[in-house]
Structure formats: C-alpha cells, structure tokens
Amino acid sequence: MRAAGRAAITYERNSLKTFAEAGLAEPILRAVNEQGYSAPTPIQSEVIPVMRAGRDVLGIAQTGTGKTAAFVLPLLSALAQDRKKPEPHTCRALILAPTRELASQIAESVRNYGEFIGPSLAVIFGGVKHGPQLRALAKGLDIVIATPGRLEDHLGTGGLRLDATTTVVLDEADQMLDLGFAPAIRRIMGKVPKPRQVVLLSATMPVQIRKLAKEFLQDPAEISVAPVSRPIEKIDQSVRYLNSSAKRAALEEVFTESAVERAIVFTRTKRGADRVSGYLEKAGLASAAIHGNKSQRQRERALDAFKSGSITILVATDIAARGIDIDGVSHVVNYELPNVPEAYVHRIGRTARAGKSGVAVSLCDSTELPYLRDIERLIGRRIPSGDGDFGEDALSFDPLEKPAQLTRHKRPQKGRRRPSARKDGAGGQGESKGAGERRKPRPAKAAAAERGRGEQKQPQNAGERGERKTAGNGPAEQRRGGKPRSGQKPRGNTGSKGAVRGAARGRGGADAARSRRPKP
C-alpha cells in the first residue's frame, strides 16, 4: 500500500494536534473517537504522516507510548481507501511480532480501529492447530499478523504466499532479534517483492537493529521521540535491598501496604513464576502464572481473567513483558531483576499506559546487584531505595559495595594444569622442578617394580598365542579351524602361508587342512 510518489504528502515534525489533521479515512477517525482518543501521542504524530506518504519508517519510542496504533491507523486508512478483495493464499499487509500475546494484542487493535471497515485478518502463531489457520489463509486476507516461526511453516507448505504483499511491519524488532528470529526474518523478507513499504518499530536501538534496517529499509524516515531505553517519567520507580529469603514477605507487603488495582509480577524463570504464584495463592491473593510452558488456552484464560478483574495479580516471565497491553495496571513488581537491562524497561512499561501513572518496585538481593547497576546505567539514573521493614535479617549486605560472592572465578585454560594445593615438596607451589629432573616413582610403584610387577610384559609370539587359544578347545573349535570370524578379513588361502599361519595358531597347519577335506 505504498503511495504513488513519496513526495505526494508532506509533513512537519510534531505538527499533528488531532487525528483529524492526519488525513485518516473517515471510518478510521470514527473508530478512534469511539475508543476515546482525541490527540495522537508523539510517536503517532510522527509515524502516521510518514506512512501515509509511502516512506519506510525506522521508529524508536518508549514502550507504552502507542506504537501499535501508530502503524495500525495508517494501514487501515489505506485499506479503507482501496477496498479490493485479495487473492486466495495471499495478504496485502504482513505484521510480524515476537510473541503470541503481542500478536493477539495487535489483532485486537486492528479489530477495534477497523470496526467500520471490517478488514479480513488472521493471527498466526504456534501452540495451536494448523487447520483453522490454513482455512483462514486460503480465503485471502487484508492483514496477516504472525510470529516468524509459524509463518514460515505456512510459507513452506504453500498455505500463504507473499507475492501480493506491499507492506511489512516489524513490531518490537529488538525482541525478535533477542529470540533468535533474525534468520527467519531474512527468509521471510526475501519472499516479499519490491517495491514495498517496510516499517520497523522498536523500543531500543542496538547495533543489530541498525544492521537490519540497512538491509531491508530504503531511505527510511528515522523517528525517535524519546531517548533510547528511558522509562516513562510517570512511573514511580523504587528498589528494595533484601536477602532472597525475605522476598516472599516483601512481595506480600507490597500488595497490602497500598491500593493495587492490577499488578504484574515478573520472574526470570518459568518455574519461578509458578512458585511465586503459589506463594500468592497461599497468602490469599488471587493470581495466575503465564509463561512459555503454558498452553495457548491456559495463557488466554489467564489474560482474560486478568482483564476482567477476576484475578488482580499476573505472574509472568520476560516472554510476556511486551505482549501484555492492558490498561489499568497500577503496579509492576520485579520479584527477580532481569539479567538483560533492556528487559527492565519493557517490564515496567506495562504500567503507566495511556497517560496514566504507575508504580514499579524491584526486589534486589546481593546476587542481583550487578543487574541493578546495568539497569541504572541504561536508564541513566539511580533508582531510589524504597521503604520496607522485613525483619532484622532482611538485609545483611551493603548494597553500595560489590559482594565478595559475586567475584567471578576464572576457569583454567585448556592444556594448563591447576596449581597443586601443596606448598612444599615436589610438585608444590613452593619449589619448582628443574627442566631435566624427572619425577621419582612413588614408594608403592617402587615396591611393585622390585616384586616384578612393574616389569614390562614381553610380547608373545604367534605360536604361544595359538597354544594358549587351543588349550581347552572342543571339537567345534577344531572344526572351525582357520576360518575367519565374522567381521574379520580372510587371512589368506590354505597354501603355504595358510599352513604356516595355521601352525602358528596351533591348529595343525597343512595336516589339519588335509584332515578337513571330504573323504572320497
């Protein structure tokens, strides 16, 4: 849906005050008004005019600033102005997302903003059966929203072709790269014909995103409305220093000391998410866990319960950090700090959405201090310490000093022997041996040598081996004679060499060979 001529529509930075000024189609404006939005956010004010002009976009903005609507609204507006039925097994626009939750969230936005034009769309991701997805793709669609892995499955089987696709959106591109989708993205983009419009949106700008943009974007309009990886200013951030044994009590206190409308608790591991959810249930706090090991039905049930308010606490791993776009999340608690500092920004970005304020509390034990320092360097500020009384044994370390147990021990390199623990005697660290000096034998070995056990065994000749082998052999062994065993190469014919070898083996040589000939 690239507009004819990139200079057909001009725009000025931050010039849009209302959505009506963006030139969107009337059905889209009506849907935006019904959703309760009147003024575009900074990222929307920048991206919408550029997309309508047909240019490629490289957009960087904080999480929770409205990036989804920034590309969905101009996409739907172009569909409303050019209504045509797509061919079977094709789509006019493709949106790639890193997770199932984010793909479902984008699809919900497309349905809401496209309420009055009814675009045909399908959400494609793993964890569900292929059949319904194949039936939806067979009809031809306006928009396909997919995760890269499952999309490649359908491309490989012919369920979808991209030869009619004119617009591709890569949403949360940095997380797709973190999840290892870069090769899949390259293969998918290789199937989209040119000319095409490519929109790449991300919350951070690592070097890999720059390389990806140079590879797929043509003369893009680079839009950055906020410093990279800076959390929204309306989030009240704090950190509580405590031992890991006190985290459970601290988590319960967070939910009892203040009014919590909805809260998301983040852990680093799937097992940790289940364990924390169990803690909360025992404390009488309704919660549910969501992570990669949960089936799609379980994840959808948990999100629906969280949206409806039947549960007020959702425990999640980082895989869901960017896929949860739910208004009214008042608190985010980092039960465990992430080992990737950018993940912190995405976690706390689940609160303070749509112009509201929020609270982000991090529980930090001694082993997580390096993670905290990396986060503070990324966001460019120190996170203030929060109040909290978790008992006399809650904090037994100085958060301003690097604990001794965090010192990394270097592994010995291959080929180098670890120094001996002895400090005296041969082989110890106190005295080194000369280059020509040999190690003396241990007393046990010396005694064995004197008894004759240390002497090297002399090799036996073939005759001795044959005599020992034939000792105790029965008739069956004699009948087998010089025949090679299975898997062995023949050792020669029964001539002179065979006779010599047979004699050496103790099997009678030529006499034994003649005795085996059939009688006339």
C-alpha positions in Angstrom: 0.0 0.0 0.0 2.8 2.3 -0.8 1.6 5.6 -2.0 2.5 6.6 -5.6 5.3 9.1 -5.3 7.0 9.6 -1.9 6.7 13.4 -2.1 2.9 13.3 -2.6 2.3 14.2 1.0 4.5 16.5 3.0 4.6 16.6 6.8 6.2 18.6 9.6 7.6 17.0 12.7 5.2 17.1 15.7 2.7 19.0 13.6 -0.4 16.9 14.4 -2.6 18.1 17.2 -5.6 15.9 16.4 -6.2 12.7 14.5 -8.3 14.6 12.0 -5.2 16.5 10.9 -3.5 13.3 9.9 -5.8 12.8 6.9 -7.0 9.4 8.0 -10.1 7.9 6.4 -13.5 8.8 7.9 -14.3 5.3 9.2 -11.0 5.1 11.0 -11.4 8.5 12.6 -14.9 7.5 13.8 -13.4 4.3 15.4 -10.7 6.3 17.1 -13.2 8.7 18.6 -15.3 5.7 19.9 -12.2 4.3 21.6 -11.9 7.6 23.5 -8.8 9.1 21.9 -8.6 12.6 20.5 -4.9 13.6 20.4 -2.1 11.5 19.0 0.9 10.6 21.0 4.3 11.8 19.9 5.2 8.6 18.1 1.8 8.6 16.4 2.1 12.2 15.4 5.4 11.3 13.6 4.7 7.9 12.1 1.2 8.4 10.7 2.1 11.1 8.1 5.3 9.3 7.1 3.5 6.0 6.4 0.7 7.8 4.5 3.5 9.3 2.4 4.6 5.8 1.5 8.0 6.0 3.0 9.9 3.3 5.0 10.0 4.0 8.8 12.5 3.3 11.5 10.7 4.2 14.7 12.2 4.2 18.2 10.0 5.0 21.2 9.4 4.0 24.8 7.2 1.1 25.4 3.6 2.0 26.2 3.6 5.2 24.0 1.2 4.0 21.4 3.5 2.4 18.8 0.8 -0.1 17.8 -1.8 2.5 16.8 1.0 4.4 15.0 1.2 1.8 12.3 -2.3 0.3 12.5 -4.2 3.5 11.8 -2.4 4.4 8.5 -2.5 0.8 7.5 -6.3 0.6 8.0 -6.8 4.0 6.4 -5.0 2.8 3.2 -7.3 -0.3 3.2 -10.4 1.8 3.6 -9.4 4.0 0.6 -8.5 1.0 -1.6 -11.0 -1.8 -1.0 -10.3 -4.8 -3.1 -10.6 -8.5 -2.5 -7.2 -10.2 -2.0 -6.4 -13.3 -4.0 -6.5 -16.7 -2.2 -3.5 -17.6 -0.1 -2.2 -14.0 -0.2 -2.3 -11.0 2.1 -1.9 -7.3 1.4 -0.1 -6.4 4.6 2.1 -8.5 7.0 2.8 -7.7 10.6 5.5 -9.7 12.4 5.5 -9.9 16.2 7.8 -11.8 18.6 5.2 -13.4 20.9 1.7 -14.8 20.8 0.5 -12.3 23.3 1.7 -9.3 21.3 0.3 -10.8 18.0 -3.1 -11.2 19.7 -2.9 -7.7 21.1 -2.1 -6.2 17.7 -5.1 -8.1 16.2 -7.4 -6.7 18.9 -6.2 -3.1 18.0 -6.9 -3.9 14.3 -10.4 -5.0 15.1 -11.1 -2.0 17.3 -9.8 0.6 14.9 -11.2 -1.2 11.8 -14.6 -1.7 13.3 -16.4 0.3 10.5 -14.5 -1.2 7.5 -14.3 -4.9 8.7 -10.8 -5.8 7.4 -10.1 -9.5 6.9 -7.3 -10.7 9.1 -5.8 -13.8 10.7 -3.5 -14.3 13.7 -0.8 -16.9 13.0 1.3 -18.3 15.9 2.4 -21.6 17.3 0.9 -23.7 20.1 -2.5 -24.2 18.2 -3.6 -26.4 15.4 -2.8 -25.6 11.8 -6.2 -26.4 10.3 -8.1 -23.2 11.3 -5.1 -21.0 10.2 -4.9 -22.8 6.9 -8.6 -22.3 6.2 -8.3 -18.6 7.0 -5.3 -18.1 4.8 -6.9 -19.9 1.9 -9.5 -17.1 1.5 -7.0 -14.3 1.1 -6.6 -11.6 3.7 -6.1 -7.9 4.1 -3.8 -8.3 7.1 -1.8 -11.3 8.5 -0.4 -10.9 12.0 2.1 -13.6 12.7 5.1 -14.8 14.7 8.0 -15.7 12.4 8.2 -19.4 13.2 4.7 -20.5 12.4 4.6 -18.1 9.5 7.5 -20.0 7.9 5.6 -23.2 8.4 2.7 -21.9 6.2 5.1 -20.4 3.7 6.8 -23.8 3.3 3.6 -25.7 2.8 2.1 -23.2 0.4 -0.7 -22.1 2.8 0.4 -18.4 2.3 2.2 -16.5 -0.5 3.8 -13.1 -0.1 3.9 -12.1 -3.7 1.0 -9.7 -3.3 2.2 -8.2 0.0 3.0 -4.5 -0.3 3.6 -3.5 3.4 5.5 -5.3 6.1 5.6 -4.1 9.7 8.3 -5.5 12.1 7.0 -4.7 15.6 9.3 -5.0 18.6 12.1 -5.9 16.3 14.7 -5.9 19.1 12.9 -8.6 20.9 12.6 -10.7 17.8 16.3 -10.5 17.4 16.8 -11.4 21.1 14.7 -14.5 20.5 16.8 -15.6 17.5 14.4 -14.7 14.7 16.9 -12.8 12.6 17.4 -15.7 10.1 13.7 -16.3 9.8 13.0 -12.6 9.2 15.6 -12.6 6.4 14.0 -15.6 4.7 10.5 -14.0 5.0 11.6 -10.7 3.7 13.2 -12.4 0.8 9.8 -13.6 -0.3 8.2 -10.1 -0.3 8.6 -8.4 -3.7 9.8 -4.9 -4.3 8.8 -2.1 -4.3 7.4 -2.5 -0.8 6.9 -0.4 2.3 8.7 -1.6 5.4 8.1 -0.2 8.9 10.4 -1.2 11.7 9.4 -0.2 15.2 11.4 -0.9 18.4 11.8 0.3 21.9 15.6 0.1 21.8 18.2 0.7 19.1 21.0 -1.9 19.4 23.6 -2.4 16.7 21.7 -5.4 15.3 18.6 -3.2 14.6 20.8 -0.8 12.7 22.1 -3.6 10.5 18.6 -5.0 10.0 17.3 -1.5 9.0 20.1 -1.0 6.4 19.3 -4.4 5.0 15.6 -4.0 4.5 14.7 -0.3 4.6 15.1 2.1 1.7 15.7 5.7 2.6 13.8 5.4 5.8 12.5 8.3 7.9 14.1 7.7 11.3 11.8 8.8 14.1 12.9 8.8 17.7 10.6 10.6 20.1 12.4 9.7 23.3 15.8 8.7 24.5 16.6 5.1 23.9 15.6 2.8 26.8 14.2 5.5 29.0 11.2 4.5 31.1 8.1 6.7 31.1 8.5 9.6 33.6 5.1 8.9 35.2 6.4 5.6 36.6 7.4 5.8 40.3 10.4 3.5 40.5 12.0 2.1 43.6 14.2 -0.7 44.7 14.3 -2.6 48.0 17.5 -4.3 49.1 16.9 -7.5 50.9 18.1 -11.1 51.1 16.4 -13.7 48.9 14.8 -15.4 51.9 12.9 -12.2 52.6 11.5 -11.7 49.1 8.3 -13.6 49.8 7.4 -11.4 52.8 8.3 -8.3 50.8 6.1 -9.3 47.9 3.1 -9.8 50.3 3.8 -6.4 51.9 3.8 -4.6 48.5 0.2 -5.8 47.9 -1.0 -5.0 51.4 0.6 -1.6 52.0 -1.1 0.2 49.1 -4.1 0.1 46.9 -3.4 -2.2 44.0 -5.8 -2.2 41.1 -3.9 -4.7 38.9 -0.3 -5.8 39.2 2.1 -7.8 37.2 5.0 -9.7 39.0 8.0 -10.6 36.8 10.4 -13.5 37.4 13.3 -14.7 35.3 12.3 -18.4 35.0 9.1 -20.3 34.3 9.5 -22.4 37.4 9.9 -19.2 39.4 6.7 -17.8 38.0 4.8 -20.9 39.1 6.4 -20.8 42.5 5.6 -17.1 43.1 2.0 -17.7 42.0 1.8 -20.4 44.6 3.1 -18.1 47.3 0.4 -15.5 46.5 -2.4 -18.1 46.4 -1.3 -19.3 49.9 -1.4 -15.7 51.1 -5.0 -15.3 49.9 -4.1 -13.2 46.8 -5.8 -14.4 43.6 -3.1 -14.8 40.9 -2.2 -16.7 37.7 1.1 -17.5 36.1 1.8 -17.1 32.4 5.0 -18.3 30.6 6.2 -20.3 27.6 5.4 -23.7 29.1 1.7 -22.8 29.4 -0.6 -23.9 26.5 -2.2 -21.2 24.4 -5.6 -21.9 26.1 -4.1 -21.5 29.5 -2.4 -18.2 28.6 -5.6 -16.8 27.1 -7.6 -17.8 30.1 -5.1 -16.2 32.5 -5.1 -12.9 30.4 -8.9 -12.9 30.2 -9.2 -13.3 33.9 -6.7 -10.5 34.5 -8.6 -8.2 32.1 -12.0 -9.0 33.6 -10.7 -8.4 37.2 -11.4 -11.9 38.5 -7.7 -12.0 39.4 -5.7 -8.9 40.2 -2.1 -10.3 40.0 -0.5 -11.8 37.0 2.9 -13.5 37.4 4.9 -13.6 34.1 8.3 -14.1 32.6 10.0 -11.8 30.2 8.5 -13.6 27.2 5.2 -11.8 28.1 6.8 -8.5 29.0 5.9 -6.8 25.7 2.7 -8.7 24.9 0.6 -7.5 27.8 -1.1 -4.3 26.8 -3.8 -3.9 29.4 -5.0 -0.6 30.7 -5.3 -0.1 34.5 -2.1 -1.9 35.6 -1.2 0.1 38.6 1.9 -1.9 39.9 4.8 -3.8 38.4 6.9 -5.8 40.8 10.3 -7.3 39.7 10.5 -10.3 42.0 13.7 -11.1 40.2 15.7 -8.5 38.3 16.3 -9.3 34.6 19.8 -10.2 33.5 19.2 -8.1 30.3 18.8 -4.4 31.3 16.5 -3.6 28.4 14.0 -6.1 29.7 13.6 -3.9 32.8 12.3 -1.1 30.6 9.8 -3.3 28.9 8.7 -4.8 32.2 7.8 -1.6 33.9 6.3 -0.3 30.7 3.3 -2.4 31.4 2.1 0.3 33.8 1.5 4.0 33.3 -0.1 3.4 29.9 -2.4 5.7 28.1 -1.2 8.8 30.1 -1.8 7.2 33.5 0.7 6.9 36.3 2.1 3.7 37.8 4.4 2.2 40.4 7.4 -0.1 39.7 9.0 -1.9 42.7 12.1 -4.1 42.3 13.3 -6.6 44.9 17.1 -6.9 44.8 19.2 -9.4 46.7 23.0 -9.5 46.8 23.4 -11.7 43.7 21.4 -9.2 41.6 23.4 -6.1 42.3 25.3 -6.3 39.0 22.0 -6.5 37.2 20.7 -3.4 39.0 23.9 -1.4 38.1 23.5 -2.4 34.5 19.9 -1.2 34.5 20.8 2.1 36.1 23.5 2.7 33.5 21.0 2.0 30.8 18.3 4.3 32.0 20.8 7.0 33.1 19.6 7.4 36.7 19.8 5.8 40.1 16.7 4.0 41.2 15.8 5.3 44.7 15.6 2.9 47.6 12.1 2.2 48.8 10.9 1.8 52.4 10.1 -1.6 53.9 10.6 -3.5 57.1 11.2 -7.2 56.5 12.7 -8.2 59.8 16.1 -7.9 61.4 17.6 -10.5 59.0 16.1 -8.9 55.9 19.3 -7.1 54.8 22.7 -8.4 55.6 24.8 -6.9 52.9 25.8 -3.4 51.8 24.1 -2.5 48.5 26.8 0.1 47.7 29.6 -2.5 47.8 30.1 -5.4 45.5 29.7 -8.6 47.5 32.6 -11.0 47.6 30.5 -13.9 46.4 29.9 -12.1 43.1 33.5 -12.3 42.1 33.8 -14.5 39.1 36.4 -17.2 39.2 38.4 -17.8 36.0 38.4 -21.2 34.7 41.8 -22.7 33.9 42.6 -22.7 30.3 42.9 -26.0 28.4 46.4 -27.5 28.5 47.3 -25.9 31.8 47.4 -27.9 34.9 45.9 -26.4 38.0 48.5 -25.5 40.7 48.7 -28.1 43.4 47.4 -27.3 46.8 50.7 -28.4 48.4 53.1 -25.6 49.2 56.1 -27.8 50.0 57.7 -30.8 48.4 57.8 -31.9 44.8 55.1 -30.6 42.5 54.0 -27.9 45.0 53.9 -24.2 44.6 56.8 -23.5 46.9 59.5 -25.1 44.8 59.7 -25.7 41.1 61.4 -28.7 39.4 64.3 -28.4 37.1 63.8 -28.8 33.4 65.8 -32.1 33.2 64.7 -33.5 36.6 62.3 -36.5 36.4 59.6 -37.3 38.9 60.7 -40.0 41.3 58.5 -43.1 41.5 56.1 -43.4 44.4 57.0 -45.9 47.0 54.1 -48.2 46.0 55.3 -48.3 42.4 58.9 -48.9 43.5 57.9 -51.8 45.7 55.9 -53.2 42.8 58.9 -52.9 40.5 61.0 -54.9 43.0 58.4 -57.6 43.1 58.5 -57.9 39.3 55.0 -56.3 38.8 56.4 -53.3 37.2 58.3 -55.1 34.5 57.0 -54.7 31.0 55.5 -57.8 29.6 57.3 -59.4 26.6 55.2 -59.8 23.5 54.2 -63.4 22.8 54.9 -65.0 19.5 52.2 -66.4 17.3 52.8 -70.0 18.4 52.4 -69.2 22.0 49.2 -67.4 21.3 47.9 -70.3 19.3 48.8 -72.9 22.0 47.0 -70.8 24.6 44.0 -70.3 22.4 43.6 -74.0 21.5 44.0 -75.1 25.1 40.7 -76.4 26.3 39.0 -76.1 22.8 36.4 -78.7 22.0 35.6 -80.4 18.7 33.6 -77.4 17.5 36.6 -75.1 17.8 38.8 -77.6 15.9 36.2 -78.0 13.1 36.2 -74.2 12.7 39.9 -74.3 12.1 41.4 -71.3 10.3 38.1 -69.9 9.1 38.0 -66.1 9.8 35.4 -64.9 12.3 32.5 -62.7 11.2 33.7 -59.2 10.6 37.4 -60.2 10.0 39.2 -60.2 6.7 40.4 -63.6 5.4 44.0 -64.2 6.4 44.9 -66.0 3.1 44.4 -69.3 1.4 45.3 -72.8 2.7 48.6 -72.9 0.9 52.0 -72.5 2.4 51.1 -69.2 4.1 47.9 -70.7 5.4 49.7 -73.7 6.7 52.3 -71.6 8.4 49.6 -69.4 10.0 47.6 -72.5 10.9 50.7 -74.0 12.6 51.4 -70.7 14.3 47.9 -70.7 15.6 48.3 -74.3 16.9 45.6 -75.8 14.6 47.7 -78.4 12.8 48.8 -76.4 9.7 48.6 -78.3 6.5 47.8 -81.6 8.3 44.8 -80.0 9.9 43.7 -78.6 6.5 44.0 -82.1 4.8 42.0 -83.7 7.6 39.2 -81.4 6.9 38.9 -82.4 3.2 35.9 -84.6 2.4 36.7 -88.3 2.0 36.2 -89.9 -1.4 
